[in-house]
Amino acid sequence: MSIERDDKGRVLAGSKLHKIYDLEELVEIFEDLAQKCIDGEYLSIQECQMNSGIPVSTFYNVADKYPELEDSKRQMNDAIIANINRMALGNKYNATASIWRMKNLGEKDKQEVDMTVKEQAIFDLGD
């Protein structure tokens, strides 16, 4: 669903911009957006929001409010990162710009591991 606008970008009457959504409708919209991200149609969460037909504040508020939607939003983000990575590795996207974009989307290039060591001698030194 897209928002209908006139030639000057103004929202047309009846565009459903102020519609109140129930959870089932939102889940369906978010799952559709996630699938479009997986298919490579959208390359940013902002692009998903713009094409969702849902106002910006509503999009992010409901994503934070409902765990089902947050999972779909995370799936959108992961799919976007995977598609950018695939295109960069295939030399279709600039590698440097792709790395920068993936880091902005939350991708990490290193992992940190916390380790706890028990206070025990590793071997017996004798008395």
Short mmCIF file of the C-alpha atoms (twelve columns), coordinates in Angstrom:
data_MODEL
# 
_entry.id   MODEL 
# 
loop_
_atom_site.group_PDB 
_atom_site.id 
_atom_site.type_symbol 
_atom_site.label_atom_id 
_atom_site.label_alt_id 
_atom_site.label_comp_id 
_atom_site.label_asym_id 
_atom_site.label_seq_id 
_atom_site.Cartn_x 
_atom_site.Cartn_y 
_atom_site.Cartn_z 
_atom_site.pdbx_PDB_model_num 
ATOM 1   C CA . MET A 1   0.000  0.000   0.000  1 
ATOM 2   C CA . SER A 2   1.437  3.375   -0.890 1 
ATOM 3   C CA . ILE A 3   0.421  6.866   0.105  1 
ATOM 4   C CA . GLU A 4   -1.295 8.724   -2.715 1 
ATOM 5   C CA . ARG A 5   0.165  12.193  -3.358 1 
ATOM 6   C CA . ASP A 6   -0.486 14.981  -5.827 1 
ATOM 7   C CA . ASP A 7   2.115  16.401  -8.230 1 
ATOM 8   C CA . LYS A 8   3.456  18.665  -5.439 1 
ATOM 9   C CA . GLY A 9   3.897  15.767  -3.009 1 
ATOM 10  C CA . ARG A 10  0.894  16.612  -0.824 1 
ATOM 11  C CA . VAL A 11  -1.065 13.711  0.646  1 
ATOM 12  C CA . LEU A 12  -4.382 13.231  -1.157 1 
ATOM 13  C CA . ALA A 13  -7.644 12.802  0.742  1 
ATOM 14  C CA . GLY A 14  -8.496 9.160   1.327  1 
ATOM 15  C CA . SER A 15  -4.869 8.020   1.214  1 
ATOM 16  C CA . LYS A 16  -5.286 6.079   4.474  1 
ATOM 17  C CA . LEU A 17  -2.462 8.045   6.084  1 
ATOM 18  C CA . HIS A 18  -4.459 8.468   9.296  1 
ATOM 19  C CA . LYS A 19  -5.845 4.940   9.362  1 
ATOM 20  C CA . ILE A 20  -5.807 3.075   12.676 1 
ATOM 21  C CA . TYR A 21  -4.287 -0.373  12.163 1 
ATOM 22  C CA . ASP A 22  -4.949 -3.505  14.160 1 
ATOM 23  C CA . LEU A 23  -2.105 -5.885  14.963 1 
ATOM 24  C CA . GLU A 24  -3.066 -8.405  12.258 1 
ATOM 25  C CA . GLU A 25  -2.876 -5.726  9.545  1 
ATOM 26  C CA . LEU A 26  0.467  -4.490  10.863 1 
ATOM 27  C CA . VAL A 27  1.910  -8.011  10.966 1 
ATOM 28  C CA . GLU A 28  0.837  -8.549  7.353  1 
ATOM 29  C CA . ILE A 29  2.388  -5.227  6.239  1 
ATOM 30  C CA . PHE A 30  5.664  -5.868  8.098  1 
ATOM 31  C CA . GLU A 31  5.939  -9.452  6.803  1 
ATOM 32  C CA . ASP A 32  5.379  -8.177  3.246  1 
ATOM 33  C CA . LEU A 33  8.095  -5.546  3.726  1 
ATOM 34  C CA . ALA A 34  10.469 -8.161  5.157  1 
ATOM 35  C CA . GLN A 35  9.893  -10.371 2.111  1 
ATOM 36  C CA . LYS A 36  10.588 -7.432  -0.205 1 
ATOM 37  C CA . CYS A 37  13.864 -6.832  1.659  1 
ATOM 38  C CA . ILE A 38  14.773 -10.502 1.271  1 
ATOM 39  C CA . ASP A 39  14.020 -10.211 -2.451 1 
ATOM 40  C CA . GLY A 40  16.355 -7.189  -2.638 1 
ATOM 41  C CA . GLU A 41  13.631 -4.689  -3.507 1 
ATOM 42  C CA . TYR A 42  14.408 -2.380  -0.549 1 
ATOM 43  C CA . LEU A 43  17.882 -1.494  0.726  1 
ATOM 44  C CA . SER A 44  16.988 0.532   3.835  1 
ATOM 45  C CA . ILE A 45  14.468 0.509   6.659  1 
ATOM 46  C CA . GLN A 46  13.562 4.069   5.648  1 
ATOM 47  C CA . GLU A 47  12.650 2.825   2.175  1 
ATOM 48  C CA . CYS A 48  10.458 0.154   3.783  1 
ATOM 49  C CA . GLN A 49  8.711  2.755   5.883  1 
ATOM 50  C CA . MET A 50  8.167  5.085   2.922  1 
ATOM 51  C CA . ASN A 51  6.564  2.285   0.898  1 
ATOM 52  C CA . SER A 52  4.541  0.834   3.777  1 
ATOM 53  C CA . GLY A 53  1.818  3.473   3.691  1 
ATOM 54  C CA . ILE A 54  2.246  3.878   7.456  1 
ATOM 55  C CA . PRO A 55  3.316  7.269   8.866  1 
ATOM 56  C CA . VAL A 56  6.920  7.425   10.102 1 
ATOM 57  C CA . SER A 57  6.123  7.796   13.797 1 
ATOM 58  C CA . THR A 58  3.524  5.015   13.659 1 
ATOM 59  C CA . PHE A 59  5.922  2.675   11.839 1 
ATOM 60  C CA . TYR A 60  8.662  2.955   14.469 1 
ATOM 61  C CA . ASN A 61  6.296  3.162   17.465 1 
ATOM 62  C CA . VAL A 62  4.419  -0.028  16.591 1 
ATOM 63  C CA . ALA A 63  7.694  -1.802  15.769 1 
ATOM 64  C CA . ASP A 64  8.903  -1.002  19.291 1 
ATOM 65  C CA . LYS A 65  5.557  -1.787  20.911 1 
ATOM 66  C CA . TYR A 66  4.887  -5.233  19.407 1 
ATOM 67  C CA . PRO A 67  7.580  -7.953  19.549 1 
ATOM 68  C CA . GLU A 68  6.121  -9.582  16.416 1 
ATOM 69  C CA . LEU A 69  6.819  -6.417  14.436 1 
ATOM 70  C CA . GLU A 70  10.248 -5.875  15.969 1 
ATOM 71  C CA . ASP A 71  11.192 -9.360  14.752 1 
ATOM 72  C CA . SER A 72  10.044 -8.481  11.223 1 
ATOM 73  C CA . LYS A 73  11.943 -5.186  11.380 1 
ATOM 74  C CA . ARG A 74  15.079 -7.066  12.477 1 
ATOM 75  C CA . GLN A 75  14.523 -9.507  9.590  1 
ATOM 76  C CA . MET A 76  14.287 -6.530  7.200  1 
ATOM 77  C CA . ASN A 77  17.568 -5.154  8.532  1 
ATOM 78  C CA . ASP A 78  19.327 -8.545  8.296  1 
ATOM 79  C CA . ALA A 79  18.074 -9.086  4.747  1 
ATOM 80  C CA . ILE A 80  19.275 -5.624  3.716  1 
ATOM 81  C CA . ILE A 81  22.730 -6.334  5.163  1 
ATOM 82  C CA . ALA A 82  22.869 -9.718  3.403  1 
ATOM 83  C CA . ASN A 83  21.869 -8.217  0.049  1 
ATOM 84  C CA . ILE A 84  24.389 -5.379  0.330  1 
ATOM 85  C CA . ASN A 85  27.092 -7.888  1.276  1 
ATOM 86  C CA . ARG A 86  26.208 -10.166 -1.661 1 
ATOM 87  C CA . MET A 87  26.253 -7.282  -4.149 1 
ATOM 88  C CA . ALA A 88  29.582 -5.968  -2.801 1 
ATOM 89  C CA . LEU A 89  31.155 -9.424  -3.044 1 
ATOM 90  C CA . GLY A 90  29.832 -9.723  -6.605 1 
ATOM 91  C CA . ASN A 91  31.408 -6.365  -7.537 1 
ATOM 92  C CA . LYS A 92  27.989 -4.820  -8.213 1 
ATOM 93  C CA . TYR A 93  28.322 -2.365  -5.297 1 
ATOM 94  C CA . ASN A 94  31.379 -0.416  -4.185 1 
ATOM 95  C CA . ALA A 95  33.001 -2.449  -1.404 1 
ATOM 96  C CA . THR A 96  33.994 0.518   0.771  1 
ATOM 97  C CA . ALA A 97  30.558 2.114   0.582  1 
ATOM 98  C CA . SER A 98  28.953 -1.274  1.251  1 
ATOM 99  C CA . ILE A 99  31.080 -1.883  4.358  1 
ATOM 100 C CA . TRP A 100 30.220 1.598   5.643  1 
ATOM 101 C CA . ARG A 101 26.516 0.974   4.974  1 
ATOM 102 C CA . MET A 102 26.534 -2.444  6.662  1 
ATOM 103 C CA . LYS A 103 28.233 -0.997  9.761  1 
ATOM 104 C CA . ASN A 104 25.577 1.730   9.918  1 
ATOM 105 C CA . LEU A 105 22.944 -1.005  9.853  1 
ATOM 106 C CA . GLY A 106 24.573 -2.664  12.880 1 
ATOM 107 C CA . GLU A 107 26.826 -5.269  11.258 1 
ATOM 108 C CA . LYS A 108 29.958 -5.877  13.308 1 
ATOM 109 C CA . ASP A 109 33.332 -6.877  11.919 1 
ATOM 110 C CA . LYS A 110 34.670 -8.346  15.157 1 
ATOM 111 C CA . GLN A 111 33.331 -10.293 18.067 1 
ATOM 112 C CA . GLU A 112 34.240 -9.875  21.683 1 
ATOM 113 C CA . VAL A 113 34.019 -12.815 24.043 1 
ATOM 114 C CA . ASP A 114 33.775 -12.479 27.803 1 
ATOM 115 C CA . MET A 115 35.544 -15.291 29.624 1 
ATOM 116 C CA . THR A 116 35.491 -16.082 33.321 1 
ATOM 117 C CA . VAL A 117 38.465 -17.902 34.794 1 
ATOM 118 C CA . LYS A 118 38.137 -19.846 38.012 1 
ATOM 119 C CA . GLU A 119 40.782 -19.180 40.603 1 
ATOM 120 C CA . GLN A 120 42.485 -22.527 40.315 1 
ATOM 121 C CA . ALA A 121 46.028 -23.515 39.580 1 
ATOM 122 C CA . ILE A 122 46.405 -24.834 36.076 1 
ATOM 123 C CA . PHE A 123 48.839 -27.476 37.272 1 
ATOM 124 C CA . ASP A 124 50.217 -28.584 40.606 1 
ATOM 125 C CA . LEU A 125 53.638 -27.114 41.455 1 
ATOM 126 C CA . GLY A 126 54.037 -29.339 44.470 1 
ATOM 127 C CA . ASP A 127 54.875 -28.269 48.003 1 
# 
